[in-house]
Amino acid sequence: MGSLIHRPRPECFPCIVDVTHRALEKTGSSEETKFNVMRQSVDILAKELDRGANLPAVSTKIFRLISERTGNPDPFLEEKRLCNQISIPLSQEALSQVLAVEDEVERIRRAALVSIAGNTMDLGTSGHSFDLGNFQEEYEGIIDQGLAIDDSEKLADILSTARSVLYLGDNAGEIAFDRVLVAAIHTISPRVTFAVKGGPISNDATLADAEEVSMFDYAKVITTGTDHLGISLDESSDEFLSEFESSDIIIAKGQSNLETILYEAGRIRKLVAFVLRAKCRPIARVLGVGVGDNVLKVVDMSKQA
């Protein structure tokens, strides 16, 4: 496969509109407020979502508008709490099983699948849904499905000489399953840093979620210094940028991290392992997989620009 190229596609418009509406419905605002915010959001899309746009940056602007206009900084707070509550016992069982695997490559492979199974807990992709009441069955199905792209051996080999690893977290709930992959990485590489958002946005994980799932047991936990979806090299804190630059490899979890890293391809000259479930057609096209496929793909970003 050649360079990974991602750009907005026609279906990105209704996706963002749908997610915006769902977030507004959670705010408890009046119908008039919700109507006006939707109008402003559509205006932002019309002005800023072109073929060369940074999709998560556009969505970030809309989420910030929702918080500002409704006075609700965290519309998905209750859903995030429920996701964590369901994930913690399942992930703890998975952690014991993964750490008992003797072969390093297989340990990474199984841990990646556990982490990807958690990636289905996504409230920010239109057309994608999951049932919290039936999550264990869905989780087990994803594990059994396996990886459509499997760079587990390559990742294990890189980790064997890596001095430091930066793991970019994604969603609440999912972060409990990320802890399993972090723990597996920690058995090979001595220093792992896990980054969460600096403030609430969509259902992305924050420091509170990292504390709830005991991420501190296996990694140094920092924030990106911003609530920006994915990463923003322009908005992030000096602490995050220092970790980003000094790490030997970055583990990028989920679609928004993939999108923003590919958008910044000319500024990132590092090894990146993309770990995710392709939940929409644009992302599936980028990776050359089907919607619903599981991916662990290691990319040398210095060869992407």
C-alpha positions as CSV (number, residue, x, y, z in Angstrom):
1,M,0.0,0.0,0.0
2,G,1.2,3.5,-0.8
3,S,0.8,6.7,1.1
4,L,-2.4,7.0,3.2
5,I,-4.4,9.9,1.9
6,H,-7.6,11.1,3.6
7,R,-9.8,14.0,2.6
8,P,-13.5,14.9,3.3
9,R,-16.1,13.1,1.2
10,P,-19.8,13.9,0.5
11,E,-21.0,11.6,3.3
12,C,-19.0,13.6,5.9
13,F,-21.6,16.4,5.7
14,P,-24.6,14.4,7.0
15,C,-22.4,12.6,9.5
16,I,-21.4,15.8,11.2
17,V,-24.9,17.2,11.1
18,D,-26.3,14.0,12.7
19,V,-23.6,13.9,15.4
20,T,-24.3,17.7,16.1
21,H,-28.0,17.0,16.5
22,R,-27.4,14.1,18.8
23,A,-25.1,16.2,21.0
24,L,-27.6,19.0,21.2
25,E,-30.4,16.6,22.2
26,K,-28.3,15.8,25.3
27,T,-27.8,19.3,26.4
28,G,-31.3,20.0,27.8
29,S,-31.5,23.2,25.9
30,S,-34.7,24.8,24.5
31,E,-35.8,24.0,21.0
32,E,-35.1,27.5,19.9
33,T,-31.5,27.3,21.1
34,K,-31.0,23.9,19.5
35,F,-32.4,25.2,16.2
36,N,-30.1,28.2,16.2
37,V,-27.0,26.2,17.0
38,M,-27.9,23.8,14.2
39,R,-28.1,26.7,11.8
40,Q,-24.8,28.0,12.9
41,S,-23.2,24.6,12.6
42,V,-24.5,24.1,9.1
43,D,-23.0,27.6,8.3
44,I,-19.6,26.4,9.7
45,L,-19.8,23.3,7.5
46,A,-20.6,25.3,4.4
47,K,-17.7,27.7,4.9
48,E,-15.0,25.4,6.2
49,L,-15.6,21.8,5.1
50,D,-13.8,21.7,1.8
51,R,-11.8,18.9,0.2
52,G,-8.7,20.0,1.9
53,A,-10.2,20.5,5.4
54,N,-9.1,19.0,8.7
55,L,-12.3,17.2,9.5
56,P,-11.8,16.8,13.3
57,A,-10.9,20.5,13.5
58,V,-14.2,21.5,11.9
59,S,-16.1,19.1,14.3
60,T,-14.1,20.6,17.2
61,K,-15.3,24.1,16.3
62,I,-18.9,22.8,16.2
63,F,-18.6,21.0,19.6
64,R,-17.2,24.2,21.1
65,L,-20.1,26.2,19.7
66,I,-22.5,23.7,21.3
67,S,-20.9,24.1,24.7
68,E,-20.8,27.9,24.5
69,R,-24.3,28.4,23.3
70,T,-26.0,25.8,25.5
71,G,-23.9,26.2,28.7
72,N,-23.4,22.4,28.8
73,P,-19.6,21.6,28.4
74,D,-20.1,17.8,28.5
75,P,-23.4,16.6,26.8
76,F,-22.3,13.0,26.8
77,L,-21.2,12.8,30.4
78,E,-23.8,10.3,31.5
79,E,-23.1,8.0,28.5
80,K,-19.3,8.2,29.3
81,R,-19.9,7.1,32.9
82,L,-22.0,4.2,31.7
83,C,-19.4,3.1,29.2
84,N,-16.7,3.1,31.9
85,Q,-18.9,1.1,34.3
86,I,-19.5,-1.6,31.7
87,S,-16.0,-1.7,30.4
88,I,-14.0,-2.0,33.6
89,P,-15.0,-5.5,34.6
90,L,-14.7,-6.9,31.0
91,S,-11.3,-5.2,30.5
92,Q,-10.0,-6.5,33.8
93,E,-10.7,-10.1,32.8
94,A,-9.1,-9.4,29.4
95,L,-6.1,-7.9,31.1
96,S,-5.4,-11.1,33.1
97,Q,-5.8,-13.3,29.9
98,V,-3.5,-11.1,27.8
99,L,-0.7,-10.8,30.3
100,A,-0.7,-14.6,30.6
101,V,0.3,-15.0,26.9
102,E,4.0,-15.9,26.7
103,D,4.6,-15.0,23.1
104,E,5.2,-11.3,22.7
105,V,3.7,-11.0,19.2
106,E,0.6,-12.9,20.2
107,R,0.3,-10.8,23.4
108,I,0.3,-7.6,21.3
109,R,-2.1,-9.1,18.8
110,R,-4.7,-10.1,21.4
111,A,-4.3,-6.8,23.4
112,A,-4.8,-4.8,20.2
113,L,-8.0,-6.7,19.5
114,V,-9.2,-6.0,23.0
115,S,-8.5,-2.4,22.5
116,I,-10.2,-2.3,19.1
117,A,-13.3,-4.0,20.6
118,G,-13.5,-1.0,22.9
119,N,-13.3,1.3,19.9
120,T,-16.9,0.4,19.0
121,M,-17.9,2.7,22.0
122,D,-18.1,5.7,19.7
123,L,-20.8,8.3,19.9
124,G,-19.3,10.6,17.3
125,T,-19.8,8.6,14.0
126,S,-23.1,8.8,12.2
127,G,-24.4,5.4,11.2
128,H,-22.4,3.6,13.8
129,S,-24.2,2.4,17.0
130,F,-23.6,0.1,19.8
131,D,-25.8,-1.4,22.5
132,L,-24.5,-1.0,26.0
133,G,-27.0,-3.6,27.2
134,N,-25.6,-6.1,24.8
135,F,-22.0,-4.9,24.7
136,Q,-20.3,-8.1,25.9
137,E,-21.7,-10.1,22.9
138,E,-20.6,-7.4,20.5
139,Y,-17.2,-7.2,22.2
140,E,-16.6,-11.0,21.9
141,G,-17.7,-10.9,18.2
142,I,-15.0,-8.3,17.4
143,I,-12.4,-10.3,19.2
144,D,-13.3,-13.4,17.2
145,Q,-13.3,-11.4,14.0
146,G,-9.6,-10.8,14.1
147,L,-7.5,-8.2,12.3
148,A,-8.0,-7.2,8.6
149,I,-4.6,-5.5,8.7
150,D,-2.2,-7.2,11.2
151,D,1.1,-5.5,11.9
152,S,1.5,-7.1,15.3
153,E,4.8,-8.6,14.5
154,K,6.2,-5.3,13.2
155,L,4.9,-3.4,16.3
156,A,6.4,-5.9,18.7
157,D,9.7,-5.7,16.9
158,I,9.7,-1.9,17.1
159,L,8.7,-1.9,20.8
160,S,11.6,-4.2,21.6
161,T,14.0,-1.4,21.0
162,A,11.8,1.6,21.8
163,R,12.7,3.7,24.8
164,S,9.4,5.6,25.0
165,V,5.9,5.1,23.6
166,L,3.2,7.7,23.4
167,Y,-0.4,6.3,23.3
168,L,-3.1,8.7,22.0
169,G,-6.3,7.8,23.7
170,D,-9.8,8.1,22.1
171,N,-13.1,7.5,23.9
172,A,-14.4,7.0,27.4
173,G,-15.3,3.3,28.1
174,E,-12.9,2.4,25.4
175,I,-10.0,3.7,27.6
176,A,-10.5,0.7,29.9
177,F,-9.7,-1.6,27.0
178,D,-6.8,0.6,26.0
179,R,-5.3,-0.1,29.4
180,V,-5.0,-3.8,28.3
181,L,-2.9,-2.8,25.2
182,V,-0.9,-0.3,27.3
183,A,-0.1,-3.1,29.8
184,A,1.0,-5.4,27.0
185,I,3.2,-2.7,25.5
186,H,4.7,-2.1,29.0
187,T,5.9,-5.7,29.1
188,I,8.1,-5.0,26.1
189,S,8.9,-1.2,26.3
190,P,9.9,0.4,29.6
191,R,8.2,3.8,29.3
192,V,4.6,4.4,28.1
193,T,2.8,7.7,28.2
194,F,-1.0,7.9,27.7
195,A,-2.6,11.1,26.5
196,V,-6.2,12.1,27.1
197,K,-8.0,15.3,26.1
198,G,-7.5,18.4,28.1
199,G,-11.2,19.0,28.4
200,P,-14.5,17.3,27.5
201,I,-15.5,17.0,23.9
202,S,-17.8,14.4,22.3
203,N,-17.3,11.2,24.3
204,D,-13.5,11.5,24.3
205,A,-11.6,10.4,27.4
206,T,-10.3,12.9,29.9
207,L,-8.2,12.6,33.1
208,A,-11.3,11.6,35.1
209,D,-11.7,8.6,32.8
210,A,-8.1,7.7,33.1
211,E,-8.3,7.7,36.9
212,E,-11.6,5.7,36.9
213,V,-10.0,2.9,34.8
214,S,-6.7,2.9,36.7
215,M,-4.6,3.8,33.6
216,F,-2.0,5.2,36.0
217,D,-1.0,1.6,37.0
218,Y,0.7,1.1,33.6
219,A,1.5,4.5,32.1
220,K,2.3,8.1,32.8
221,V,-0.9,10.0,32.0
222,I,-0.9,13.5,30.5
223,T,-3.4,15.6,28.6
224,T,-3.1,17.0,25.1
225,G,-3.6,20.4,26.7
226,T,-6.7,21.0,24.6
227,D,-10.1,19.6,23.9
228,H,-9.4,19.3,20.2
229,L,-10.6,16.1,18.6
230,G,-7.7,13.9,17.6
231,I,-4.5,16.0,18.0
232,S,-3.7,19.6,17.2
233,L,0.0,20.4,17.0
234,D,-0.9,24.1,17.1
235,E,-3.1,24.0,20.2
236,S,-1.4,21.3,22.3
237,S,0.5,22.0,25.5
238,D,4.3,22.0,25.6
239,E,4.2,18.9,27.8
240,F,2.3,17.0,25.2
241,L,4.4,18.3,22.3
242,S,7.6,17.3,24.1
243,E,6.3,13.7,24.6
244,F,5.1,13.7,21.0
245,E,8.5,14.7,19.7
246,S,10.6,12.5,22.0
247,S,8.6,9.2,21.6
248,D,10.0,6.5,19.5
249,I,6.6,5.4,18.3
250,I,3.1,6.7,18.6
251,I,0.1,4.5,19.1
252,A,-2.8,6.4,17.6
253,K,-6.2,5.1,18.7
254,G,-9.4,5.6,16.7
255,Q,-10.5,7.5,13.7
256,S,-10.0,11.2,14.8
257,N,-6.3,10.5,15.7
258,L,-5.8,8.9,12.3
259,E,-7.5,11.8,10.5
260,T,-5.5,14.5,12.3
261,I,-2.2,12.7,12.0
262,L,-2.7,12.2,8.2
263,Y,-3.7,15.9,7.9
264,E,-0.4,16.9,9.6
265,A,1.6,14.3,7.6
266,G,4.1,16.9,6.5
267,R,4.9,17.9,10.1
268,I,5.2,14.4,11.6
269,R,8.3,12.3,10.9
270,K,7.7,9.4,13.2
271,L,6.6,5.8,13.4
272,V,2.8,5.6,14.1
273,A,0.7,2.5,14.8
274,F,-2.9,3.1,13.9
275,V,-5.2,1.0,16.0
276,L,-8.9,1.2,15.2
277,R,-12.1,-0.2,13.8
278,A,-13.1,1.3,10.5
279,K,-16.6,2.6,11.3
280,C,-17.3,4.6,8.1
281,R,-16.7,4.4,4.4
282,P,-14.2,7.3,4.2
283,I,-11.9,5.8,6.8
284,A,-12.3,2.3,5.3
285,R,-11.2,3.6,1.9
286,V,-8.1,5.2,3.4
287,L,-7.0,1.9,4.9
288,G,-8.1,-0.3,2.0
289,V,-10.5,-2.3,4.2
290,G,-14.2,-2.8,4.7
291,V,-16.5,-1.0,7.0
292,G,-16.4,-2.9,10.3
293,D,-12.9,-4.2,9.8
294,N,-10.3,-4.2,12.6
295,V,-6.9,-2.6,11.9
296,L,-3.4,-2.5,13.5
297,K,-1.2,-0.8,10.9
298,V,2.3,0.6,11.5
299,V,3.2,3.5,9.3
300,D,6.5,5.4,8.9
301,M,5.1,9.0,8.6
302,S,8.4,10.3,7.2
303,K,7.6,8.4,4.0
304,Q,4.0,9.8,3.8
305,A,4.6,13.4,3.1
